[in-house]
Each structure stands twice: as structure tokens, then as C-alpha cells.
Amino acid sequence: MRFFAKPDRLRGMVSFFGGIVLVMLRWPVIGMICQLYGLIYLFGQFFPIVAQSLENIPVIGEILRMPAIENFFSSFGKSTQGDRRAPV
């Protein structure tokens, strides 16, 4: 619960739950876009960590080591300290 209690994650939570409300109010496309934005905002710092772990799998690792895909995953979760760690 500490993960969701931090004030800097309020935008992601509001976006995600607002998307659920929009889906229930029969605005499914806009609601799913809001939910996707909320998920990326909340858990975007996990993507580089997961990608780094998946690089050891034979087929997936070769795909993740391609320069374009590697740059895509490294763009998530930029920190000012330069170290990459889980955001909990």
C-alpha cells in the first residue's frame, strides 16, 4: 500500500480509476487509453528492470538487445540519481 500512498503517483491512480469509470459510462476507447496511461505512469519504472531480466532468455534476449528496443525500454523510469531500482 505504500506504493500507492505516495503523492507523486496520484496522477497515475486518478487516470487509471478514471478510465475504469469511463468504461462503465460506455466510453470504452477513451477509458482504456486513460487506464493504459495510468498503468504506464504507475509502473513505468518497472519496465527496464523486467527487460533486463528477460535478456537472459535465449530468443527474447536477442530481441531485447536490438538497439531500438533497448533505447525504448531505457527511456522508461529515468531517475535523477542515475541508478535504477524498483520504485517501492
C-alpha positions as CSV (number, residue, x, y, z in Angstrom):
1,M,0.0,0.0,0.0
2,R,2.9,2.4,0.5
3,F,3.5,2.3,-3.3
4,F,0.1,3.8,-4.0
5,A,0.1,6.2,-1.0
6,K,2.9,8.4,-2.4
7,P,1.6,11.7,-3.6
8,D,3.7,11.7,-6.8
9,R,1.6,8.7,-8.0
10,L,-1.7,10.4,-7.6
11,R,-1.9,11.3,-11.4
12,G,-1.5,7.6,-12.3
13,M,-4.1,6.4,-9.8
14,V,-6.6,9.0,-10.9
15,S,-6.0,8.3,-14.5
16,F,-6.4,4.5,-14.1
17,F,-9.5,4.6,-11.9
18,G,-11.0,7.4,-14.1
19,G,-10.5,5.1,-17.0
20,I,-12.5,2.4,-15.3
21,V,-15.3,4.9,-14.6
22,L,-15.3,6.0,-18.3
23,V,-15.5,2.4,-19.4
24,M,-18.5,1.9,-17.1
25,L,-20.1,5.0,-18.5
26,R,-19.8,3.5,-22.1
27,W,-16.8,5.4,-23.2
28,P,-14.6,2.3,-23.7
29,V,-11.9,3.6,-26.0
30,I,-11.1,6.7,-24.1
31,G,-11.4,4.8,-20.8
32,M,-8.9,2.2,-21.9
33,I,-6.5,4.9,-23.1
34,C,-6.7,6.5,-19.7
35,Q,-6.2,3.2,-18.0
36,L,-3.1,2.5,-20.1
37,Y,-1.7,5.9,-19.3
38,G,-2.3,5.3,-15.6
39,L,-0.6,1.9,-15.8
40,I,2.5,3.3,-17.6
41,Y,2.6,6.2,-15.2
42,L,2.4,4.0,-12.1
43,F,4.6,1.0,-13.2
44,G,6.8,2.6,-15.9
45,Q,9.9,2.3,-13.7
46,F,9.5,-1.5,-13.7
47,F,9.8,-1.9,-17.4
48,P,13.6,-1.5,-17.7
49,I,14.1,-3.9,-14.7
50,V,11.8,-6.6,-16.4
51,A,13.5,-6.1,-19.7
52,Q,17.0,-6.5,-18.1
53,S,15.8,-9.8,-16.5
54,L,14.3,-11.1,-19.8
55,E,17.6,-10.5,-21.6
56,N,18.9,-13.9,-20.3
57,I,16.2,-15.8,-22.1
58,P,17.6,-17.1,-25.4
59,V,15.1,-15.8,-28.1
60,I,13.6,-12.9,-26.2
61,G,17.0,-11.7,-25.1
62,E,18.2,-11.3,-28.6
63,I,15.2,-9.3,-29.5
64,L,15.6,-7.1,-26.4
65,R,19.2,-6.4,-27.2
66,M,18.3,-4.7,-30.5
67,P,19.3,-1.0,-30.3
68,A,15.9,0.4,-31.0
69,I,14.1,-1.8,-28.4
70,E,16.9,-1.3,-25.9
71,N,16.5,2.5,-26.2
72,F,12.7,2.2,-25.9
73,F,13.0,0.4,-22.5
74,S,15.7,2.6,-21.2
75,S,13.5,5.7,-21.8
76,F,11.1,4.5,-19.0
77,G,11.8,5.2,-15.4
78,K,14.6,7.8,-15.8
79,S,16.0,8.8,-12.4
80,T,18.0,11.8,-11.4
81,Q,20.4,9.7,-9.4
82,G,21.4,7.6,-12.4
83,D,20.8,4.3,-10.5
84,R,17.9,2.1,-11.5
85,R,16.0,0.4,-8.8
86,A,12.4,-0.7,-8.1
87,P,10.2,2.2,-7.1
88,V,8.9,0.7,-3.9
